[in-house]
């Protein structure tokens, strides 16, 4: 029995490309496609696909909202995000919201097909270069105060989250790059993170910075 999928994407060309690639495989069947989030929900209720492959940006209702409704309505379909590019806040929302897969359109079809089979078999699938972010420990109930991070460390964490380099942070805070590195080392240690990306995700999840 083939894996039944719905494709939700604003771009007609992308939907056609995906349909053509999947339909050349007897193990996967595209049962419907749409550019509209509300129609995606209607199709999911009607067709009960195994997997919905959705972009984040749709007409009517965005992909994350579609996923939220899917979960609230207890529709059994798995939900995969396939979006244009990686964006930390949206990635965090997708992972926290319970998406079954997260990929960008930079992948090749072989990896997309691998993701489909993994998700169908009950596994989560995240594009390889973003797996370290996915494995970041949850900090949803943690509140950062001056007892955990100093005011300077909070300031630097905010700058890390918006993509500032060590040199730029030093210039903005009027401190040397060496001092910046020392602060970042302490931030990583206190937050139990390993790199700037994980620190940025922490800041976003805990509303330290809005991007």
PyMOL commands that place a pseudoatom at each C-alpha (Angstrom):
pseudoatom trace, name=CA, resn=UNK, resi=1, chain=A, elem=C, hetatm=0, pos=[0.000, 0.000, 0.000]
pseudoatom trace, name=CA, resn=UNK, resi=2, chain=A, elem=C, hetatm=0, pos=[1.517, 3.363, -1.005]
pseudoatom trace, name=CA, resn=UNK, resi=3, chain=A, elem=C, hetatm=0, pos=[2.125, 6.240, 1.389]
pseudoatom trace, name=CA, resn=UNK, resi=4, chain=A, elem=C, hetatm=0, pos=[-0.570, 8.838, 0.724]
pseudoatom trace, name=CA, resn=UNK, resi=5, chain=A, elem=C, hetatm=0, pos=[0.504, 12.466, 0.948]
pseudoatom trace, name=CA, resn=UNK, resi=6, chain=A, elem=C, hetatm=0, pos=[-0.963, 15.941, 0.518]
pseudoatom trace, name=CA, resn=UNK, resi=7, chain=A, elem=C, hetatm=0, pos=[1.286, 18.729, -0.744]
pseudoatom trace, name=CA, resn=UNK, resi=8, chain=A, elem=C, hetatm=0, pos=[0.545, 22.272, 0.457]
pseudoatom trace, name=CA, resn=UNK, resi=9, chain=A, elem=C, hetatm=0, pos=[2.625, 24.975, -1.199]
pseudoatom trace, name=CA, resn=UNK, resi=10, chain=A, elem=C, hetatm=0, pos=[1.836, 28.437, -2.572]
pseudoatom trace, name=CA, resn=UNK, resi=11, chain=A, elem=C, hetatm=0, pos=[3.971, 27.865, -5.655]
pseudoatom trace, name=CA, resn=UNK, resi=12, chain=A, elem=C, hetatm=0, pos=[2.259, 25.894, -8.390]
pseudoatom trace, name=CA, resn=UNK, resi=13, chain=A, elem=C, hetatm=0, pos=[5.594, 24.996, -9.968]
pseudoatom trace, name=CA, resn=UNK, resi=14, chain=A, elem=C, hetatm=0, pos=[6.877, 23.506, -6.704]
pseudoatom trace, name=CA, resn=UNK, resi=15, chain=A, elem=C, hetatm=0, pos=[3.690, 21.464, -6.295]
pseudoatom trace, name=CA, resn=UNK, resi=16, chain=A, elem=C, hetatm=0, pos=[4.001, 20.160, -9.842]
pseudoatom trace, name=CA, resn=UNK, resi=17, chain=A, elem=C, hetatm=0, pos=[7.673, 19.265, -9.402]
pseudoatom trace, name=CA, resn=UNK, resi=18, chain=A, elem=C, hetatm=0, pos=[6.983, 17.375, -6.185]
pseudoatom trace, name=CA, resn=UNK, resi=19, chain=A, elem=C, hetatm=0, pos=[3.978, 15.584, -7.670]
pseudoatom trace, name=CA, resn=UNK, resi=20, chain=A, elem=C, hetatm=0, pos=[5.960, 14.471, -10.707]
pseudoatom trace, name=CA, resn=UNK, resi=21, chain=A, elem=C, hetatm=0, pos=[8.843, 13.194, -8.599]
pseudoatom trace, name=CA, resn=UNK, resi=22, chain=A, elem=C, hetatm=0, pos=[6.647, 11.360, -6.117]
pseudoatom trace, name=CA, resn=UNK, resi=23, chain=A, elem=C, hetatm=0, pos=[4.373, 9.892, -8.766]
pseudoatom trace, name=CA, resn=UNK, resi=24, chain=A, elem=C, hetatm=0, pos=[7.356, 8.223, -10.408]
pseudoatom trace, name=CA, resn=UNK, resi=25, chain=A, elem=C, hetatm=0, pos=[7.641, 6.157, -7.226]
pseudoatom trace, name=CA, resn=UNK, resi=26, chain=A, elem=C, hetatm=0, pos=[5.088, 3.388, -6.724]
pseudoatom trace, name=CA, resn=UNK, resi=27, chain=A, elem=C, hetatm=0, pos=[5.524, 3.555, -2.948]
pseudoatom trace, name=CA, resn=UNK, resi=28, chain=A, elem=C, hetatm=0, pos=[4.303, 7.156, -2.618]
pseudoatom trace, name=CA, resn=UNK, resi=29, chain=A, elem=C, hetatm=0, pos=[1.054, 8.620, -3.920]
pseudoatom trace, name=CA, resn=UNK, resi=30, chain=A, elem=C, hetatm=0, pos=[0.054, 12.295, -3.994]
pseudoatom trace, name=CA, resn=UNK, resi=31, chain=A, elem=C, hetatm=0, pos=[-3.671, 12.282, -3.241]
pseudoatom trace, name=CA, resn=UNK, resi=32, chain=A, elem=C, hetatm=0, pos=[-4.106, 16.068, -3.392]
pseudoatom trace, name=CA, resn=UNK, resi=33, chain=A, elem=C, hetatm=0, pos=[-2.267, 19.364, -3.549]
pseudoatom trace, name=CA, resn=UNK, resi=34, chain=A, elem=C, hetatm=0, pos=[-3.250, 22.904, -2.614]
pseudoatom trace, name=CA, resn=UNK, resi=35, chain=A, elem=C, hetatm=0, pos=[-1.913, 26.408, -2.091]
pseudoatom trace, name=CA, resn=UNK, resi=36, chain=A, elem=C, hetatm=0, pos=[-4.375, 27.210, 0.705]
pseudoatom trace, name=CA, resn=UNK, resi=37, chain=A, elem=C, hetatm=0, pos=[-4.154, 26.336, 4.396]
pseudoatom trace, name=CA, resn=UNK, resi=38, chain=A, elem=C, hetatm=0, pos=[-7.905, 26.083, 4.935]
pseudoatom trace, name=CA, resn=UNK, resi=39, chain=A, elem=C, hetatm=0, pos=[-8.287, 23.805, 1.936]
pseudoatom trace, name=CA, resn=UNK, resi=40, chain=A, elem=C, hetatm=0, pos=[-5.415, 21.700, 3.253]
pseudoatom trace, name=CA, resn=UNK, resi=41, chain=A, elem=C, hetatm=0, pos=[-7.385, 21.121, 6.464]
pseudoatom trace, name=CA, resn=UNK, resi=42, chain=A, elem=C, hetatm=0, pos=[-10.498, 20.218, 4.500]
pseudoatom trace, name=CA, resn=UNK, resi=43, chain=A, elem=C, hetatm=0, pos=[-8.550, 17.769, 2.342]
pseudoatom trace, name=CA, resn=UNK, resi=44, chain=A, elem=C, hetatm=0, pos=[-6.873, 16.240, 5.388]
pseudoatom trace, name=CA, resn=UNK, resi=45, chain=A, elem=C, hetatm=0, pos=[-10.238, 15.605, 7.031]
pseudoatom trace, name=CA, resn=UNK, resi=46, chain=A, elem=C, hetatm=0, pos=[-11.658, 14.144, 3.842]
pseudoatom trace, name=CA, resn=UNK, resi=47, chain=A, elem=C, hetatm=0, pos=[-8.710, 12.078, 2.587]
pseudoatom trace, name=CA, resn=UNK, resi=48, chain=A, elem=C, hetatm=0, pos=[-6.881, 11.214, 5.830]
pseudoatom trace, name=CA, resn=UNK, resi=49, chain=A, elem=C, hetatm=0, pos=[-3.405, 11.161, 4.229]
pseudoatom trace, name=CA, resn=UNK, resi=50, chain=A, elem=C, hetatm=0, pos=[-0.453, 9.526, 5.922]
pseudoatom trace, name=CA, resn=UNK, resi=51, chain=A, elem=C, hetatm=0, pos=[1.658, 12.678, 5.616]
pseudoatom trace, name=CA, resn=UNK, resi=52, chain=A, elem=C, hetatm=0, pos=[1.057, 16.347, 4.856]
pseudoatom trace, name=CA, resn=UNK, resi=53, chain=A, elem=C, hetatm=0, pos=[4.054, 18.122, 3.318]
pseudoatom trace, name=CA, resn=UNK, resi=54, chain=A, elem=C, hetatm=0, pos=[3.529, 21.836, 3.834]
pseudoatom trace, name=CA, resn=UNK, resi=55, chain=A, elem=C, hetatm=0, pos=[5.383, 25.070, 3.304]
pseudoatom trace, name=CA, resn=UNK, resi=56, chain=A, elem=C, hetatm=0, pos=[5.268, 27.603, 6.131]
pseudoatom trace, name=CA, resn=UNK, resi=57, chain=A, elem=C, hetatm=0, pos=[3.714, 30.257, 3.912]
pseudoatom trace, name=CA, resn=UNK, resi=58, chain=A, elem=C, hetatm=0, pos=[0.306, 29.383, 2.457]
pseudoatom trace, name=CA, resn=UNK, resi=59, chain=A, elem=C, hetatm=0, pos=[-2.724, 31.316, 1.308]
pseudoatom trace, name=CA, resn=UNK, resi=60, chain=A, elem=C, hetatm=0, pos=[-5.490, 31.685, 3.864]
pseudoatom trace, name=CA, resn=UNK, resi=61, chain=A, elem=C, hetatm=0, pos=[-3.843, 29.932, 6.808]
pseudoatom trace, name=CA, resn=UNK, resi=62, chain=A, elem=C, hetatm=0, pos=[-0.096, 29.514, 7.325]
pseudoatom trace, name=CA, resn=UNK, resi=63, chain=A, elem=C, hetatm=0, pos=[1.589, 26.142, 7.691]
pseudoatom trace, name=CA, resn=UNK, resi=64, chain=A, elem=C, hetatm=0, pos=[2.214, 26.330, 11.442]
pseudoatom trace, name=CA, resn=UNK, resi=65, chain=A, elem=C, hetatm=0, pos=[-1.439, 27.189, 12.054]
pseudoatom trace, name=CA, resn=UNK, resi=66, chain=A, elem=C, hetatm=0, pos=[-2.511, 24.277, 9.858]
pseudoatom trace, name=CA, resn=UNK, resi=67, chain=A, elem=C, hetatm=0, pos=[-0.296, 21.977, 11.935]
pseudoatom trace, name=CA, resn=UNK, resi=68, chain=A, elem=C, hetatm=0, pos=[-1.803, 23.307, 15.162]
pseudoatom trace, name=CA, resn=UNK, resi=69, chain=A, elem=C, hetatm=0, pos=[-5.349, 22.635, 13.956]
pseudoatom trace, name=CA, resn=UNK, resi=70, chain=A, elem=C, hetatm=0, pos=[-4.349, 19.176, 12.711]
pseudoatom trace, name=CA, resn=UNK, resi=71, chain=A, elem=C, hetatm=0, pos=[-3.168, 18.303, 16.211]
pseudoatom trace, name=CA, resn=UNK, resi=72, chain=A, elem=C, hetatm=0, pos=[-6.188, 19.847, 17.948]
pseudoatom trace, name=CA, resn=UNK, resi=73, chain=A, elem=C, hetatm=0, pos=[-8.594, 17.941, 15.721]
pseudoatom trace, name=CA, resn=UNK, resi=74, chain=A, elem=C, hetatm=0, pos=[-6.687, 14.703, 16.362]
pseudoatom trace, name=CA, resn=UNK, resi=75, chain=A, elem=C, hetatm=0, pos=[-6.202, 14.101, 12.656]
pseudoatom trace, name=CA, resn=UNK, resi=76, chain=A, elem=C, hetatm=0, pos=[-3.786, 11.195, 12.390]
pseudoatom trace, name=CA, resn=UNK, resi=77, chain=A, elem=C, hetatm=0, pos=[-1.797, 12.603, 9.481]
pseudoatom trace, name=CA, resn=UNK, resi=78, chain=A, elem=C, hetatm=0, pos=[1.888, 13.248, 10.101]
pseudoatom trace, name=CA, resn=UNK, resi=79, chain=A, elem=C, hetatm=0, pos=[3.031, 16.796, 9.381]
pseudoatom trace, name=CA, resn=UNK, resi=80, chain=A, elem=C, hetatm=0, pos=[6.250, 17.709, 7.568]
pseudoatom trace, name=CA, resn=UNK, resi=81, chain=A, elem=C, hetatm=0, pos=[7.507, 21.256, 7.004]
pseudoatom trace, name=CA, resn=UNK, resi=82, chain=A, elem=C, hetatm=0, pos=[9.252, 21.812, 3.660]
pseudoatom trace, name=CA, resn=UNK, resi=83, chain=A, elem=C, hetatm=0, pos=[10.129, 25.504, 3.468]
pseudoatom trace, name=CA, resn=UNK, resi=84, chain=A, elem=C, hetatm=0, pos=[12.260, 27.898, 1.432]
pseudoatom trace, name=CA, resn=UNK, resi=85, chain=A, elem=C, hetatm=0, pos=[14.987, 28.498, 3.989]
pseudoatom trace, name=CA, resn=UNK, resi=86, chain=A, elem=C, hetatm=0, pos=[15.942, 28.039, 7.626]
pseudoatom trace, name=CA, resn=UNK, resi=87, chain=A, elem=C, hetatm=0, pos=[14.696, 30.660, 10.086]
pseudoatom trace, name=CA, resn=UNK, resi=88, chain=A, elem=C, hetatm=0, pos=[15.373, 30.092, 13.776]
pseudoatom trace, name=CA, resn=UNK, resi=89, chain=A, elem=C, hetatm=0, pos=[12.146, 31.427, 15.321]
pseudoatom trace, name=CA, resn=UNK, resi=90, chain=A, elem=C, hetatm=0, pos=[9.941, 29.500, 12.889]
pseudoatom trace, name=CA, resn=UNK, resi=91, chain=A, elem=C, hetatm=0, pos=[12.049, 26.363, 13.271]
pseudoatom trace, name=CA, resn=UNK, resi=92, chain=A, elem=C, hetatm=0, pos=[11.665, 26.581, 17.055]
pseudoatom trace, name=CA, resn=UNK, resi=93, chain=A, elem=C, hetatm=0, pos=[7.897, 27.027, 16.761]
pseudoatom trace, name=CA, resn=UNK, resi=94, chain=A, elem=C, hetatm=0, pos=[7.644, 24.075, 14.393]
pseudoatom trace, name=CA, resn=UNK, resi=95, chain=A, elem=C, hetatm=0, pos=[9.671, 21.765, 16.633]
pseudoatom trace, name=CA, resn=UNK, resi=96, chain=A, elem=C, hetatm=0, pos=[7.916, 22.903, 19.806]
pseudoatom trace, name=CA, resn=UNK, resi=97, chain=A, elem=C, hetatm=0, pos=[4.565, 22.544, 18.040]
pseudoatom trace, name=CA, resn=UNK, resi=98, chain=A, elem=C, hetatm=0, pos=[5.215, 18.882, 17.313]
pseudoatom trace, name=CA, resn=UNK, resi=99, chain=A, elem=C, hetatm=0, pos=[6.009, 18.754, 13.608]
pseudoatom trace, name=CA, resn=UNK, resi=100, chain=A, elem=C, hetatm=0, pos=[7.198, 15.345, 12.441]
pseudoatom trace, name=CA, resn=UNK, resi=101, chain=A, elem=C, hetatm=0, pos=[9.735, 16.630, 9.946]
pseudoatom trace, name=CA, resn=UNK, resi=102, chain=A, elem=C, hetatm=0, pos=[11.523, 19.851, 9.083]
pseudoatom trace, name=CA, resn=UNK, resi=103, chain=A, elem=C, hetatm=0, pos=[13.413, 20.343, 5.829]
pseudoatom trace, name=CA, resn=UNK, resi=104, chain=A, elem=C, hetatm=0, pos=[14.276, 23.182, 3.489]
pseudoatom trace, name=CA, resn=UNK, resi=105, chain=A, elem=C, hetatm=0, pos=[14.089, 23.151, -0.285]
pseudoatom trace, name=CA, resn=UNK, resi=106, chain=A, elem=C, hetatm=0, pos=[17.890, 22.979, -0.458]
pseudoatom trace, name=CA, resn=UNK, resi=107, chain=A, elem=C, hetatm=0, pos=[17.700, 19.186, -0.003]
pseudoatom trace, name=CA, resn=UNK, resi=108, chain=A, elem=C, hetatm=0, pos=[17.721, 16.703, -2.860]
pseudoatom trace, name=CA, resn=UNK, resi=109, chain=A, elem=C, hetatm=0, pos=[14.856, 14.343, -3.628]
pseudoatom trace, name=CA, resn=UNK, resi=110, chain=A, elem=C, hetatm=0, pos=[16.691, 11.363, -2.146]
pseudoatom trace, name=CA, resn=UNK, resi=111, chain=A, elem=C, hetatm=0, pos=[16.714, 12.974, 1.300]
pseudoatom trace, name=CA, resn=UNK, resi=112, chain=A, elem=C, hetatm=0, pos=[13.098, 14.097, 0.942]
pseudoatom trace, name=CA, resn=UNK, resi=113, chain=A, elem=C, hetatm=0, pos=[12.045, 10.553, 0.136]
pseudoatom trace, name=CA, resn=UNK, resi=114, chain=A, elem=C, hetatm=0, pos=[14.086, 9.262, 3.076]
pseudoatom trace, name=CA, resn=UNK, resi=115, chain=A, elem=C, hetatm=0, pos=[12.297, 11.751, 5.324]
pseudoatom trace, name=CA, resn=UNK, resi=116, chain=A, elem=C, hetatm=0, pos=[8.890, 10.604, 4.063]
pseudoatom trace, name=CA, resn=UNK, resi=117, chain=A, elem=C, hetatm=0, pos=[9.627, 6.963, 4.868]
pseudoatom trace, name=CA, resn=UNK, resi=118, chain=A, elem=C, hetatm=0, pos=[11.138, 7.823, 8.258]
pseudoatom trace, name=CA, resn=UNK, resi=119, chain=A, elem=C, hetatm=0, pos=[8.100, 9.879, 9.253]
pseudoatom trace, name=CA, resn=UNK, resi=120, chain=A, elem=C, hetatm=0, pos=[5.707, 7.228, 7.944]
pseudoatom trace, name=CA, resn=UNK, resi=121, chain=A, elem=C, hetatm=0, pos=[7.470, 4.699, 10.181]
pseudoatom trace, name=CA, resn=UNK, resi=122, chain=A, elem=C, hetatm=0, pos=[6.921, 6.854, 13.254]
pseudoatom trace, name=CA, resn=UNK, resi=123, chain=A, elem=C, hetatm=0, pos=[10.266, 8.647, 13.410]
pseudoatom trace, name=CA, resn=UNK, resi=124, chain=A, elem=C, hetatm=0, pos=[11.007, 12.359, 13.525]
pseudoatom trace, name=CA, resn=UNK, resi=125, chain=A, elem=C, hetatm=0, pos=[13.148, 13.739, 10.720]
pseudoatom trace, name=CA, resn=UNK, resi=126, chain=A, elem=C, hetatm=0, pos=[15.103, 16.996, 10.703]
pseudoatom trace, name=CA, resn=UNK, resi=127, chain=A, elem=C, hetatm=0, pos=[17.468, 18.053, 7.946]
pseudoatom trace, name=CA, resn=UNK, resi=128, chain=A, elem=C, hetatm=0, pos=[20.976, 17.043, 8.970]
pseudoatom trace, name=CA, resn=UNK, resi=129, chain=A, elem=C, hetatm=0, pos=[22.505, 20.503, 9.398]
pseudoatom trace, name=CA, resn=UNK, resi=130, chain=A, elem=C, hetatm=0, pos=[19.754, 21.511, 11.839]
pseudoatom trace, name=CA, resn=UNK, resi=131, chain=A, elem=C, hetatm=0, pos=[19.818, 18.453, 14.082]
pseudoatom trace, name=CA, resn=UNK, resi=132, chain=A, elem=C, hetatm=0, pos=[22.037, 20.081, 16.707]
pseudoatom trace, name=CA, resn=UNK, resi=133, chain=A, elem=C, hetatm=0, pos=[19.399, 22.771, 17.095]
pseudoatom trace, name=CA, resn=UNK, resi=134, chain=A, elem=C, hetatm=0, pos=[16.662, 20.132, 17.390]
pseudoatom trace, name=CA, resn=UNK, resi=135, chain=A, elem=C, hetatm=0, pos=[18.558, 18.384, 20.191]
pseudoatom trace, name=CA, resn=UNK, resi=136, chain=A, elem=C, hetatm=0, pos=[18.839, 21.541, 22.273]
pseudoatom trace, name=CA, resn=UNK, resi=137, chain=A, elem=C, hetatm=0, pos=[17.501, 20.854, 25.786]
pseudoatom trace, name=CA, resn=UNK, resi=138, chain=A, elem=C, hetatm=0, pos=[14.084, 22.314, 26.501]
pseudoatom trace, name=CA, resn=UNK, resi=139, chain=A, elem=C, hetatm=0, pos=[14.105, 25.493, 28.577]
pseudoatom trace, name=CA, resn=UNK, resi=140, chain=A, elem=C, hetatm=0, pos=[10.440, 26.433, 28.330]
pseudoatom trace, name=CA, resn=UNK, resi=141, chain=A, elem=C, hetatm=0, pos=[9.975, 26.874, 32.076]
pseudoatom trace, name=CA, resn=UNK, resi=142, chain=A, elem=C, hetatm=0, pos=[13.286, 28.566, 32.772]
pseudoatom trace, name=CA, resn=UNK, resi=143, chain=A, elem=C, hetatm=0, pos=[13.343, 32.258, 33.575]
pseudoatom trace, name=CA, resn=UNK, resi=144, chain=A, elem=C, hetatm=0, pos=[16.685, 33.978, 33.208]
pseudoatom trace, name=CA, resn=UNK, resi=145, chain=A, elem=C, hetatm=0, pos=[17.441, 36.424, 35.997]
pseudoatom trace, name=CA, resn=UNK, resi=146, chain=A, elem=C, hetatm=0, pos=[20.524, 38.266, 37.126]
pseudoatom trace, name=CA, resn=UNK, resi=147, chain=A, elem=C, hetatm=0, pos=[21.208, 35.329, 39.442]
pseudoatom trace, name=CA, resn=UNK, resi=148, chain=A, elem=C, hetatm=0, pos=[21.798, 33.126, 36.389]
pseudoatom trace, name=CA, resn=UNK, resi=149, chain=A, elem=C, hetatm=0, pos=[23.245, 35.520, 33.831]
pseudoatom trace, name=CA, resn=UNK, resi=150, chain=A, elem=C, hetatm=0, pos=[24.727, 38.910, 34.563]
pseudoatom trace, name=CA, resn=UNK, resi=151, chain=A, elem=C, hetatm=0, pos=[23.272, 41.973, 32.873]
pseudoatom trace, name=CA, resn=UNK, resi=152, chain=A, elem=C, hetatm=0, pos=[26.281, 42.052, 30.556]
pseudoatom trace, name=CA, resn=UNK, resi=153, chain=A, elem=C, hetatm=0, pos=[25.816, 38.380, 29.660]
pseudoatom trace, name=CA, resn=UNK, resi=154, chain=A, elem=C, hetatm=0, pos=[22.129, 38.958, 28.901]
pseudoatom trace, name=CA, resn=UNK, resi=155, chain=A, elem=C, hetatm=0, pos=[23.110, 41.901, 26.700]
pseudoatom trace, name=CA, resn=UNK, resi=156, chain=A, elem=C, hetatm=0, pos=[25.634, 39.761, 24.823]
pseudoatom trace, name=CA, resn=UNK, resi=157, chain=A, elem=C, hetatm=0, pos=[23.175, 36.869, 24.506]
pseudoatom trace, name=CA, resn=UNK, resi=158, chain=A, elem=C, hetatm=0, pos=[20.706, 39.228, 22.816]
pseudoatom trace, name=CA, resn=UNK, resi=159, chain=A, elem=C, hetatm=0, pos=[23.397, 40.336, 20.381]
pseudoatom trace, name=CA, resn=UNK, resi=160, chain=A, elem=C, hetatm=0, pos=[24.343, 36.733, 19.634]
pseudoatom trace, name=CA, resn=UNK, resi=161, chain=A, elem=C, hetatm=0, pos=[20.691, 35.990, 18.862]
pseudoatom trace, name=CA, resn=UNK, resi=162, chain=A, elem=C, hetatm=0, pos=[20.510, 38.748, 16.246]
pseudoatom trace, name=CA, resn=UNK, resi=163, chain=A, elem=C, hetatm=0, pos=[23.675, 37.504, 14.560]
pseudoatom trace, name=CA, resn=UNK, resi=164, chain=A, elem=C, hetatm=0, pos=[26.323, 39.942, 15.795]
pseudoatom trace, name=CA, resn=UNK, resi=165, chain=A, elem=C, hetatm=0, pos=[29.956, 38.788, 15.508]
pseudoatom trace, name=CA, resn=UNK, resi=166, chain=A, elem=C, hetatm=0, pos=[32.380, 38.938, 18.436]
pseudoatom trace, name=CA, resn=UNK, resi=167, chain=A, elem=C, hetatm=0, pos=[33.969, 42.033, 16.908]
pseudoatom trace, name=CA, resn=UNK, resi=168, chain=A, elem=C, hetatm=0, pos=[30.592, 43.744, 16.487]
pseudoatom trace, name=CA, resn=UNK, resi=169, chain=A, elem=C, hetatm=0, pos=[29.576, 42.840, 20.039]
pseudoatom trace, name=CA, resn=UNK, resi=170, chain=A, elem=C, hetatm=0, pos=[32.850, 44.239, 21.362]
pseudoatom trace, name=CA, resn=UNK, resi=171, chain=A, elem=C, hetatm=0, pos=[32.370, 47.514, 19.505]
pseudoatom trace, name=CA, resn=UNK, resi=172, chain=A, elem=C, hetatm=0, pos=[28.761, 47.842, 20.626]
pseudoatom trace, name=CA, resn=UNK, resi=173, chain=A, elem=C, hetatm=0, pos=[29.567, 47.073, 24.281]
pseudoatom trace, name=CA, resn=UNK, resi=174, chain=A, elem=C, hetatm=0, pos=[32.903, 48.927, 24.256]
pseudoatom trace, name=CA, resn=UNK, resi=175, chain=A, elem=C, hetatm=0, pos=[34.861, 45.863, 25.372]
pseudoatom trace, name=CA, resn=UNK, resi=176, chain=A, elem=C, hetatm=0, pos=[37.637, 43.797, 23.771]
pseudoatom trace, name=CA, resn=UNK, resi=177, chain=A, elem=C, hetatm=0, pos=[36.986, 40.697, 21.668]
pseudoatom trace, name=CA, resn=UNK, resi=178, chain=A, elem=C, hetatm=0, pos=[38.824, 38.669, 24.295]
pseudoatom trace, name=CA, resn=UNK, resi=179, chain=A, elem=C, hetatm=0, pos=[36.385, 39.877, 26.952]
pseudoatom trace, name=CA, resn=UNK, resi=180, chain=A, elem=C, hetatm=0, pos=[33.484, 39.056, 24.629]
pseudoatom trace, name=CA, resn=UNK, resi=181, chain=A, elem=C, hetatm=0, pos=[34.821, 35.514, 24.233]
pseudoatom trace, name=CA, resn=UNK, resi=182, chain=A, elem=C, hetatm=0, pos=[35.060, 35.141, 28.009]
pseudoatom trace, name=CA, resn=UNK, resi=183, chain=A, elem=C, hetatm=0, pos=[31.453, 36.258, 28.423]
pseudoatom trace, name=CA, resn=UNK, resi=184, chain=A, elem=C, hetatm=0, pos=[30.291, 33.872, 25.695]
pseudoatom trace, name=CA, resn=UNK, resi=185, chain=A, elem=C, hetatm=0, pos=[32.147, 30.996, 27.352]
pseudoatom trace, name=CA, resn=UNK, resi=186, chain=A, elem=C, hetatm=0, pos=[30.312, 31.745, 30.608]
pseudoatom trace, name=CA, resn=UNK, resi=187, chain=A, elem=C, hetatm=0, pos=[26.965, 32.008, 28.795]
pseudoatom trace, name=CA, resn=UNK, resi=188, chain=A, elem=C, hetatm=0, pos=[27.451, 28.606, 27.152]
pseudoatom trace, name=CA, resn=UNK, resi=189, chain=A, elem=C, hetatm=0, pos=[28.397, 27.045, 30.473]
pseudoatom trace, name=CA, resn=UNK, resi=190, chain=A, elem=C, hetatm=0, pos=[25.460, 28.526, 32.391]
pseudoatom trace, name=CA, resn=UNK, resi=191, chain=A, elem=C, hetatm=0, pos=[22.889, 27.651, 29.725]
pseudoatom trace, name=CA, resn=UNK, resi=192, chain=A, elem=C, hetatm=0, pos=[24.355, 24.207, 28.925]
pseudoatom trace, name=CA, resn=UNK, resi=193, chain=A, elem=C, hetatm=0, pos=[24.634, 25.004, 25.229]
pseudoatom trace, name=CA, resn=UNK, resi=194, chain=A, elem=C, hetatm=0, pos=[27.481, 24.362, 22.823]
pseudoatom trace, name=CA, resn=UNK, resi=195, chain=A, elem=C, hetatm=0, pos=[27.377, 27.071, 20.186]
pseudoatom trace, name=CA, resn=UNK, resi=196, chain=A, elem=C, hetatm=0, pos=[25.893, 30.390, 19.070]
pseudoatom trace, name=CA, resn=UNK, resi=197, chain=A, elem=C, hetatm=0, pos=[22.936, 28.759, 17.337]
pseudoatom trace, name=CA, resn=UNK, resi=198, chain=A, elem=C, hetatm=0, pos=[21.858, 26.936, 20.489]
pseudoatom trace, name=CA, resn=UNK, resi=199, chain=A, elem=C, hetatm=0, pos=[22.327, 30.101, 22.536]
pseudoatom trace, name=CA, resn=UNK, resi=200, chain=A, elem=C, hetatm=0, pos=[20.179, 32.016, 20.036]
pseudoatom trace, name=CA, resn=UNK, resi=201, chain=A, elem=C, hetatm=0, pos=[17.429, 29.390, 20.190]
pseudoatom trace, name=CA, resn=UNK, resi=202, chain=A, elem=C, hetatm=0, pos=[17.512, 29.608, 23.993]
pseudoatom trace, name=CA, resn=UNK, resi=203, chain=A, elem=C, hetatm=0, pos=[17.112, 33.387, 23.826]
pseudoatom trace, name=CA, resn=UNK, resi=204, chain=A, elem=C, hetatm=0, pos=[14.187, 33.115, 21.422]
pseudoatom trace, name=CA, resn=UNK, resi=205, chain=A, elem=C, hetatm=0, pos=[12.395, 30.376, 23.362]
pseudoatom trace, name=CA, resn=UNK, resi=206, chain=A, elem=C, hetatm=0, pos=[12.659, 32.346, 26.576]
pseudoatom trace, name=CA, resn=UNK, resi=207, chain=A, elem=C, hetatm=0, pos=[11.540, 35.644, 25.027]
pseudoatom trace, name=CA, resn=UNK, resi=208, chain=A, elem=C, hetatm=0, pos=[14.863, 37.315, 25.716]
pseudoatom trace, name=CA, resn=UNK, resi=209, chain=A, elem=C, hetatm=0, pos=[14.873, 38.634, 22.182]
pseudoatom trace, name=CA, resn=UNK, resi=210, chain=A, elem=C, hetatm=0, pos=[12.169, 39.015, 19.530]
pseudoatom trace, name=CA, resn=UNK, resi=211, chain=A, elem=C, hetatm=0, pos=[13.253, 38.416, 15.944]
for i in range(1, 211): cmd.bond("trace and resi %d" % i, "trace and resi %d" % (i + 1))
show_as sticks, trace
zoom trace
